[in-house]
Amino acid sequence: MIKSIQHFEEKGINKLENVINDFIKNPEDMASFVYSIRDNVIQLGLNIIQETLEDCDEMLRSSGKRKANWQIVRRDDKALTTSLGCVNFRKTLFINKETKSREYLLDRILGIEDHERITEDAEAKMLDEAVETSYRKAGNEVSISDSVSKQTVKNKIHQLKFDNEYEKPKVKKKVDYLYIDADEDHVSLQFHAKKGDLTENEWHQKNNCLITKMIYVYEGIEKEAPKSKRNRLINPRYFCGAYAGTEENIVLWDEVYQYLDATYDLDHVKKIYLNADGGAWIKAGKKRIAGITFVLDEFHLKKYMLRATSHMLDSAEDARKQMQDAMKNGTKPEFEEVMKRILNVTQGDAAIKRVTESKTYILSNWSAIKVRLNDRKEVKGCSAEGHVSHVLSSRMSSRPMGWSQTGADSMAHLRAYIWNNGNMLELVRKQKQPLKMAVGAEYEILSSAQMLHSERNKHYQLGKYLESMSHSVSTEVKKYAWFNSHIWGL
């Protein structure tokens, strides 16, 4: 760090003075002034990072304790992409005297895995962009002054692991009602198992559709502000992913139950309402979570009522009122009688098909519709369609794009993670696997005499620069003590 600051004082300040002078001469070019300041400051930061890493590597090379267990093989050049830019530095390859295994000990201390080229901060910045826009833009936004390929972004996202962790309250919440909304998004696949395995039907439509599922739990609805016309969910928690097949669907609903059981006193809850469109994978949740009351969401109810009456022109409103009265207060035979009268005035195969499909759909969700129409006080309006649009579709299907099954599942999980206010840096750090302890971890840290000797050498090197960097306790001594405690861990 000292050399970097010295160099900046000798050369960098002059550059900044020239930049300022150029701006004073031409104050209309504010953009060039800002860019030049930014570039010089970024370069200082990169130089400090480079020097600090090389100082750490030099401490490893000169450590007498290290010499007892590891021999120097060679020095190599390494490039690391950080959120600030690309840092190029030299590091040493060591060989263990006992096992003959080779290792960059600096990588172990930094927690960098073999062949890793991106630091945690840069990876978090990359994921922040990827979850909102595209792999290409995420690669460009990985750092201020560097980029990575969209393939690198894709690989990182495909490797993500999500552990469904959440903060558990010390005391479980007591609420009277809980609400679960569920829906799905349809995304386009590039392939199923391998490229070229998509087939087409007789209408030249590819079988490339993948369902990504979304479930969210909340405690109710409230106004965004006292006078606002907009509502918001109270303490929502999102669960998203592909979860293909029966077994994976069970995993999804079990995750929802584990969250409910960890967060709420379920014995106190009077009812758990499940708002949805009646899909089979959604109804399966009733088998995994006891006491769920299924409610057909209002969007699909109105959709099928409109489909059944859209051709009736001036009589459509009266027909829909008769349908609703039969669903709310009548029986299935009474509803079927209403539908029979509608069919009697329906012409054309397409219209008859719509009426018949609407009748079948409503009868298959009869109990859920009655709950929707008769339990208005506790049942809340379902916002699943809007949430699918915002949580999943806006990133995954609103524009033409193709996914792999792994990519779609990872992105759906990532979207849920960000909607649950997850921190990307924490997610990146959770991906790290603990490195195995190296042989020769028994040696102790460097002695105080060695650190003081190194410090005196630093004082001599600093000369006039030291006068402007006076500290009660030397930063350099502390730096050596801190870093050598990591060497001890090797």
N, C-alpha and C positions, 0 to 999 in steps of 0.2 A: 504494500500500500504506500510505503514511504517513497519509493522510486516513482510511483505513478503520480503522487502529489508533487514531487520535485519536478518531474517532467512537465506537469501541467503548469506549475508556477513559472517554469522557464520558457515553455513554448505555448501552452494553452491560453494563458492570460493575454499574451500578445495577439493571438488569433481572435480572442473575444474583443479586445480593444479595436482591432481592425474591423470586425463585424459591426461594432457600435459606431465607429467612424463612418463606415459605408452607409449605415442607416441614417445617421445625422445628415449626411450629404444628400441622401435620397429618402426622406421619411415617408414617401408614398408607398414604398415597397416594404410594407410591414410583414408580408408573408415570408419573404426571403430572410428578413431579420430573425423571425421566430424560428424558421427551419435551421438557420446557421447556429443559433444558440442551442437548440435542441441537439443537433448533431455533435457539437463539441462537448456538451454535458454527458451525452450518452457514451461518447468515446472515453471520457474520464471514468465513468462507471465501469465500462468493460475492462479498461486497463487495471482498475483497482481489483476487480474480481480475478483477472488473470494473475496478477502479482500475488494476491492472497493465496490462491490455489497452488502456485509454484512455490511460495514460502512454506506451505504445509508439506508439500512433497519434499522440499529440501530438508525439513526437520526430520522426516522419515529417513532420508538418506544419511543424515549425520547422527542419528540416534544410536548410541552405543548399545542400548537395550535391544533395538531392532537387530543389530548385527549378530546378536547371540542366536537368533532363530532364522533370520532371512538374509539372503545374499542378493546383491544387485545384479540384475541381468542386463538391462538397457533402459534407456529413456525413449519414450515415444511421444509424438504429437497427438493431441486430442482436441476435438471440437465439441463444445456443448452449446446447444441452443437454449438460451434463457429468455425470459420475457423482456429483457432489455436488448438482447441481440445475441450474436454468436461470439462465444469466448473461445479463443485458441490458446492452449497452454501445454506445457510439457509435464509428463508424469513418468514415474519409474515403475518398471516391471521387476518384481522380486521373485525369488524362488525359495521355497521352504527347505531348510537343510535336512529335515527329517523325512518329509513326505515327497519332496521333489515337485510339489505342485507349484504352479506359477500364478501370481496374482498381483494386480495393481492395488496395493494396500490403501492408497488414497481413495480409490473407488469404494472400498469397504467402509472407510471412515465416513465418507460422504453419503453412504447408503445408495450408491449407484450400481445397478445391476450390469452384468456383462453386456456390452454392445449398446447400452442405453446412450442416447444422444440428446435427449430433451430433459430439462430440469422440471421439477414438480410445478414451479410457478408458471412456466411456459405451457405445460400440459393443461393446467387448470384454465389458463387464458384461452387455449385452443378449444377446450370443451365448452366454455362459456359461449363461444361464437358458434360452434358446431350445433349446439342444441337449439339455436335460433335461426340459423341461415343455411349454410351448406358446408360440405367438407372442404371445398376449394377455398371459400372465404375464411374458414377456420384455419387452414394452413397459412394463409396470408397474414392472419391476425395473431399468430402464435407469439410474436414478439414485435417490438417497435421497429427494429431494423433488420429483421430476418424472416424467413418463411420456411415451411416444410411442404411436402407434396400432399395432395388430397389422399393418396394411398396411405401415407403415414397416419393421417387423421382417421381414416377408416380402420386401420389396424388397431389403433388405440381404442376406438369405440367398441370394436368387436371383442376386445380383451377385457372389457369392464366387467366387474363382478359387483352385484348389488346384494347386500346382506339384510335388507328390510329392517334396519335399525331405526329406532326413534326414541325420543326422550320419554321415559316412563315417569309419571307423576308419583310422588311419595305417597300420596293418598289418592285412591281412585275417585274419579269424578262421579257425582250422583246427578243424573238427569232423568227426566220422565220419559222422553222420547228420543230415539236416534233414527237417523235417515240414511239410507244407502241408495245411491243412484248408480245405474250401470248402463253402459252402451258400448258400441264398438265402432271402429274406423276400418275402412277397407283400403288397403295399400296395394300397390302393384309390385309384383316380384320380377326380378330379372331372370330368375331360374329357381327351381325347387332345391335339388341336390347339387346339380352341376349345370354349367352353361349349355344351352341347347336342348334342355329336357322339357320345355314348355310345348304343349300340344294345342291345336286349334280345333274348334267344333265346325259344323257345317256352315256356320255363318261367319267363319274366320275370326272368331273371338278366342283369345288365349285363356287358358286356365291358370292365370297368373295372379289371382286374388288371394291375399292373406288378411285375416282378421286380426287386428290388434285390439285388445280388450281394455276397458277402462272402468274402474269402480272407484267411487269416492264416498267417504263417510263424513257426516257432519251432524251438528246438534240442532240445527234449525236455520232460519233465515232472519236477517235483521236489515235495517236501513243502513246504507253506507254513511249517512250523516242524518241528523234529526230532520232536516227539511229536504233531504234528497229523495228523488223518485226511483233511484236505483237501489237494488237489494244486493246483499252479499251473504255467502254461507258463513255459518259460525263454526270455527275450528275445523275446516275440512282437512281430510287426509286422502291422498290419491294413490291408487295402485294401477299400474299400467304394464302391459307386456303382451307378447303373442300367446303364451300359455296354450299351445295347440294340443288338442286331444283331451280325453277325459281325465287322465292322470294329472296333466299339467293344470287343468281347470280346478281340480281338487286342491292343488298347491296354492293357486290364487286365492280361493275362498278361505283356505286355512290361514293364509297370511292376514286376510281381513279379520278373521275371528281372533287371531293372536293379538292384533292391534286393539280390537274392542275389549278383549278380556284384560289386557294390560293397562288400558286407559280408563275404563268405565266400570262401575259397580253394576254388573249386568242384572243382579238380583233386584236392584232398585228400579231398573228400566221397565216401564209399563209395556211399551211396544217398540219394535224395530220395523220401520216401514221400508220396503224395498221398491223403489220406483224404477220401472224399466218397461221395455217394449214386449216382454214375454218370450224372449229368445230362450232356447233350451239350456244354453250354458249359464244363463242368468238364473233361471228357475232352479238349477242345480244347487245354488247357494242355500236354498231352504233346507237341503239335506245336511249342510255343513254347519249351519248356524241355527240353533233352536230358537223358536219363537218369532221368526220373521213373518210379517204380513205382507204379501205381495200386492202391489198396487200398479195397475196399468197407467203408464204416464199419459198425460193429457194430450200430448202432441200426436201420439199414434191413435188414440181414441178418436180425436177429431179428424185425423187423416182418413180413417176408414169410414167414418160417417159421411165425409165429403165425397169419397169415392163411390159410395152407395147411392148418392142423391144428386151428384153434379149434373146429370142429364135431365133432371126434372124441372129445370127452369123456375117458374114462379112458385111451383109446389114444393121446391127443395127444402125451404125453411120449415114448412109444416111437417114434412116427412122426417126431418132430423129431430124435431121436437117430439114426435111420436116415438121415434127410436129411443131417445133419451128417457122419456117417461117410462117406457117399458123396461129399460135397463135399470133405472133407479128404483122403481116401485113395483114392477111386474115380475113375471116369471119367464123362463125360457120359451114355453109355448106361446105366451103373449107376444114376446119379441119376434118369434118366428112368423106369427100372423102378420105383424107389421111388415116384415121383410117380404112376405108373400104378396101383400098388396102392392109393394114397390115393384116387385118383379112383374106383376100383371100389367103395369104401365111402362115397362122397359122394353125397348126394341133394339135389335142389333146384338150380335154375338159378343162384341167387346164390352158393351154396357152390361149385358147379362153376366158376363164373367166377373166384372168389377163388383157387382152387387153380391154375387155368390161368394166371392173371396172375402168381402167385407163381413158378410153374415158368418162365415166359418171362423174368421179371426176373432170376432166379438164373442161368439159362443165359446170358443176355446179359452177365452180369458174372462169368462163371465163373473166369477167371484172377485177377481182383481178390479173389474170395472165397477162393481157394486160398492166396493170399499172406496174407490175414488169418488163416486158420486154421493155417497151417504155419510162419509166421515170427513167432511170438509174442514172441521175445526182443527184436527190434528194433522191431517194429510197436507203436505206442502206440494206446491207445484214442482214438477220435475224439470231440471235444467240440463239434463244429460246431453241433449242435442247441441246446445250451445257450448257445453264443456268439451265435448268431443271435437268441436270445431277449433276451440282455442288451445286445448291441451295437446291433441294429436294431429288433427287434419292440417292445421296451419303450418306445420313443419313437414308432415309426412305424405299428404295426399292432395292438398289444395292446388298444387302445381304438378305438371307431368314429371314424374321421377320414378326410378326403379330401385328396389331394395333386394337385398338377400334376406333370408329368414333370420339369420343372426343379427344383421344390421338393423332390421326393423324392430326386433325384440329389444336390442340394446338401446335404440333411440327412444322407444316407448318408455322403457324404464328410466332413461335419462330425463325425459320430459316430466315424468311423475316426480323425479327427484328434485328438479328445479322448481316445480309447482309446490312442493313440500318445503320450499325455502332451504334446500340443501346447499351446502358450501362445496364448490368444485374442488378447492384445494384439499379439503378433508376427504373427499371421494378419491382423489388421486393418491393421497397418502395411504388410504385403506387398501389400495391395490398392491402395495409393496409387501413382498414376502420377506420375513426375517432371514438375514444372511447367516449361514452356518458359521460357528465359531472356528477361527483358524487355529491350527496347531501353533503352540508357542505363546499362548495368551497369559502365561504365568509371569512374564517379566513386568517390572514395576515402571512407574513413570520416570521421566528424566529428573535428575536431582536439582535442587535449588541452585547449586553451584554452577551446573551446566546452563541453567536458564539465565543466571546473572551474568555469566560469561558471554552468552549470546546477546544479552541486553547491552553490555559495555561495547560490544562490537557495533551494535546498532547506534549507540550514542556517537561513536566515532564517525560512522557513515553519515549521520544526520548533519553534523557540523552546525552551520548557521540556521538550518531549518528547525533544529530541535528547540531553539529559543522561542519559537512561535507555537510550540506544541507542548506546553508545560502541563503536567498532570500530577496530582498528589501521589497516585499509584500508577506506575508506568503501564500504559496500554499494551506495550510490547511484552512485558513480563507476564501480564494476565493472559495475553494471547497464547504465548508459549505454554503456560500452565494448562489452559483450557484444552488446547489441541493435543498436548501430550497425554492428557487423561483419556483421549480417544485412542491414542497409540497403545495405551495400557490395555484397552479392550480388545486389541488384536490377538 
